[in-house]
């Protein structure tokens, strides 16, 4: 794909990207696909997927208590537990505000580890990385932000998100639908959004503006970006997903670069479909 060559002009030392069709095939790739990058918050969808495996295995229930009083596993996944961004303290009642929370995912990881008797990093490996063949992926700390992976591995995860094998398709549909609709909140790097819609560990684009995806991305687009200069989105209307990993921290360069890049990818996909 010619559009993927745009990453060569990004002001970063190393970048890699790929586009994955809904059938799991790779439409195109660019850069060192096997280079291991810190994922930052692109770790969260991986951790959420492991949590949903735990749910389907019966180790946890989505509506069982977890986190601060009144909070559940579902609240933690949807950033509605009331926990602060990086502190293990409640700043709002559960379900009333969309408070993006690393702490919430750390509590979630601890909760699943306790429920399964398996350290969360190991559970993530056994539940997601190993069955998908993501041999270069590891969790090296917080389930909110300390994943390390490659574009080659995340291509496999992007294919899974579009055609689930590890989870029931209904579970993935719930994870990519809005949980607790209508809540306002801050999308890190992009300011206040009303509403600030999320599913279960996955952000949902809807009508957010500004946003890190494209101006032509469908409202059904879901995914995540990370402060290490990384992102993964799935656009069901385009029938494709895109992964881009870099070694430069998110900042104004990414705000300027990512949206036209995604628009170019989507335009090339649309042209190929005719």
C-alpha positions in Angstrom: 0.0 0.0 0.0 1.4 3.3 -1.1 -0.3 5.1 1.8 1.8 3.2 4.3 5.0 4.8 2.9 3.8 8.0 4.6 5.4 6.8 7.9 8.8 7.3 6.3 8.2 11.0 6.5 7.2 11.0 10.2 9.7 12.7 12.5 10.6 9.5 14.3 13.7 7.3 14.3 11.9 4.0 13.8 8.3 3.3 12.6 6.5 0.3 11.3 2.9 -0.1 10.2 0.5 -2.6 8.6 -3.0 -2.8 7.4 -5.0 -6.0 8.1 -8.2 -6.9 6.1 -11.2 -8.3 7.9 -10.3 -11.8 6.6 -7.0 -11.6 8.4 -4.8 -11.1 5.3 -2.3 -8.3 5.3 -3.1 -5.6 2.8 0.3 -3.9 3.1 3.1 -3.2 5.5 6.0 -0.8 5.9 9.1 -0.6 8.2 10.7 -3.2 10.5 7.8 -5.4 11.3 9.7 -7.5 13.9 11.1 -4.5 15.9 9.9 -4.6 19.5 8.3 -1.4 20.6 7.0 -0.3 24.0 3.2 -0.1 23.5 2.2 2.2 26.3 -1.6 2.3 26.4 -2.0 0.0 23.4 -1.4 -2.5 26.1 -4.9 -2.0 27.4 -6.8 -3.7 24.6 -4.6 -6.7 25.0 -5.2 -6.8 28.8 -8.9 -6.3 28.2 -9.0 -9.2 25.8 -7.4 -11.4 28.5 -10.0 -10.2 31.0 -12.7 -11.2 28.5 -11.2 -14.6 28.2 -11.3 -14.9 32.0 -15.0 -13.9 31.8 -15.7 -16.6 29.2 -13.8 -19.2 31.2 -16.0 -18.4 34.2 -13.1 -17.1 36.3 -14.8 -13.7 36.7 -18.1 -12.0 36.0 -18.4 -8.6 34.3 -20.7 -7.4 37.0 -18.9 -8.7 40.1 -17.4 -6.2 42.5 -13.9 -5.1 41.7 -12.1 -1.9 42.6 -13.6 0.9 44.7 -16.9 0.4 46.5 -19.8 0.0 44.0 -17.4 -0.7 41.1 -17.3 -3.9 38.9 -15.1 -5.5 36.4 -17.2 -3.8 33.7 -16.6 -0.4 35.3 -12.8 -1.0 35.3 -12.8 -2.0 31.7 -14.9 1.0 30.6 -13.0 3.6 32.6 -16.1 4.3 34.8 -14.9 2.9 38.1 -14.2 6.4 39.4 -10.5 5.7 40.0 -8.1 8.5 39.3 -5.7 8.4 36.3 -2.6 7.1 37.9 -3.6 6.9 41.6 -5.4 4.1 43.4 -8.0 6.4 44.9 -11.6 7.1 43.9 -12.5 10.6 42.6 -16.1 9.9 41.5 -18.8 7.3 42.1 -18.8 4.4 39.7 -20.7 4.8 36.5 -21.0 8.6 36.6 -18.0 9.9 34.7 -15.6 8.6 32.1 -12.3 8.9 34.0 -9.5 7.4 32.0 -7.6 5.3 34.5 -4.3 3.4 34.4 -5.0 2.6 38.0 -8.2 0.9 37.0 -6.4 -1.5 34.7 -3.9 -2.3 37.4 -6.7 -3.1 39.8 -8.3 -5.2 37.0 -5.0 -7.1 36.5 -4.7 -7.8 40.2 -8.4 -8.9 40.4 -7.9 -11.4 37.6 -4.7 -12.7 39.0 -6.4 -13.4 42.3 -9.4 -15.0 40.6 -7.3 -17.3 38.4 -4.4 -17.9 40.7 -2.1 -16.9 37.8 0.1 -13.7 37.7 -1.6 -11.4 35.2 1.4 -11.2 32.8 1.4 -15.0 32.6 -2.4 -15.1 32.2 -2.2 -12.6 29.3 0.5 -14.8 27.7 -1.5 -18.0 28.0 -4.9 -16.5 27.1 -3.9 -14.2 24.2 -0.3 -14.1 23.1 0.4 -17.9 22.9 -2.8 -18.9 21.1 -2.5 -16.1 18.6 1.2 -16.9 18.0 2.3 -13.5 19.3 5.8 -14.8 20.2 7.5 -11.4 20.5 4.9 -9.9 22.9 5.4 -9.5 26.6 3.9 -7.7 29.5 6.7 -6.2 31.6 4.8 -4.5 34.4 1.5 -2.6 34.5 -1.4 -4.1 32.5 -2.3 -0.5 31.7 0.9 0.5 29.8 3.9 -1.9 30.0 3.3 -4.2 27.0 6.0 -4.7 24.4 5.2 -6.0 20.9 5.8 -5.9 17.2 3.7 -4.9 14.2 3.9 -8.6 13.1 2.3 -9.7 16.4 -0.3 -6.9 16.5 -1.3 -7.9 13.0 -2.4 -11.2 14.5 -4.4 -9.4 17.2 -6.0 -7.0 14.7 -7.1 -10.1 12.8 -8.6 -11.6 16.0 -10.5 -8.4 16.7 -12.1 -8.6 13.3 -12.8 -12.4 13.2 -12.6 -13.7 16.8 -11.3 -17.2 17.5 -10.5 -16.8 21.2 -13.8 -15.2 22.2 -17.4 -15.6 21.2 -18.3 -13.0 18.6 -21.0 -11.7 20.9 -18.5 -10.9 23.6 -16.4 -8.9 21.1 -19.5 -7.1 19.9 -20.2 -6.1 23.5 -16.7 -5.0 24.0 -16.9 -2.8 20.9 -20.3 -1.2 21.8 -20.7 1.8 24.1 -20.7 0.9 27.8 -22.5 3.5 30.0 -23.5 5.8 27.1 -23.5 9.6 27.3 -20.7 10.1 29.8 -18.4 13.0 29.4 -14.7 12.8 29.9 -11.2 13.7 28.8 -9.5 11.8 26.0 -5.8 12.1 26.8 -4.0 14.3 24.3 -7.3 15.4 22.7 -9.2 17.2 25.5 -12.8 17.0 26.8 -15.2 14.9 24.7 -18.9 14.8 25.1 -19.8 12.1 25.0 -16.5 10.2 25.6 -17.6 6.8 24.5 -15.8 3.5 25.3 -16.5 -0.1 25.1 -14.7 -2.7 27.3 -11.0 -1.7 27.1 -11.5 -0.3 23.6 -12.2 3.3 22.7 -15.0 3.9 20.3 -14.7 6.8 17.8 -18.3 7.8 17.4 -18.4 11.5 16.6 -15.4 12.7 18.7 -13.5 15.7 17.4 -10.6 16.2 17.5 -9.5 12.5 17.4 -6.5 10.4 16.7 -8.1 8.4 13.9 -9.1 9.9 10.5 -11.7 12.5 9.5 -13.1 9.8 7.3 -13.0 7.0 9.9 -16.5 5.6 10.5 -18.2 6.2 13.9 -17.9 2.4 14.5 -14.1 2.6 14.5 -12.6 1.3 17.7 -9.1 0.8 19.1 -6.5 2.6 21.2 -3.4 4.8 21.0 -0.4 4.9 23.3 1.8 7.7 24.7 4.8 5.9 23.2 3.6 7.0 19.7 1.6 3.8 18.9 -1.9 3.0 17.8 -4.2 0.3 16.6 -7.6 0.9 15.1 -10.3 -1.3 13.5 -12.8 0.3 11.1 -15.6 -2.3 10.5 -17.1 -0.2 7.7 -13.8 -0.2 5.9 -13.3 -3.9 6.6 -9.8 -3.3 7.9 -7.5 -2.5 10.8 -4.3 -0.6 11.0 -1.3 -0.9 13.4 1.4 1.8 13.6 4.2 1.7 16.1 7.0 4.2 16.6 9.8 5.0 19.0 8.8 8.7 19.7 6.5 9.8 22.4 3.1 11.0 21.5 2.9 14.8 21.0 2.0 17.5 18.5 3.8 15.5 15.8 1.4 12.6 16.2 -1.7 14.9 16.3 -0.6 16.3 13.0 0.6 13.1 11.4 -1.9 10.4 12.4 -5.1 11.8 11.0 -4.0 12.4 7.4 -2.2 9.0 7.5 -5.4 7.2 8.4 -7.4 9.2 5.8 -4.9 8.1 3.2 -5.1 4.5 4.2 -8.9 4.5 4.1 -8.9 6.3 0.7 -6.6 3.6 -0.7 -8.7 0.8 0.7 -11.8 2.4 -0.7 -10.2 2.8 -4.1 -9.1 -0.9 -4.1 -12.7 -1.9 -3.4 -13.8 0.1 -6.4 
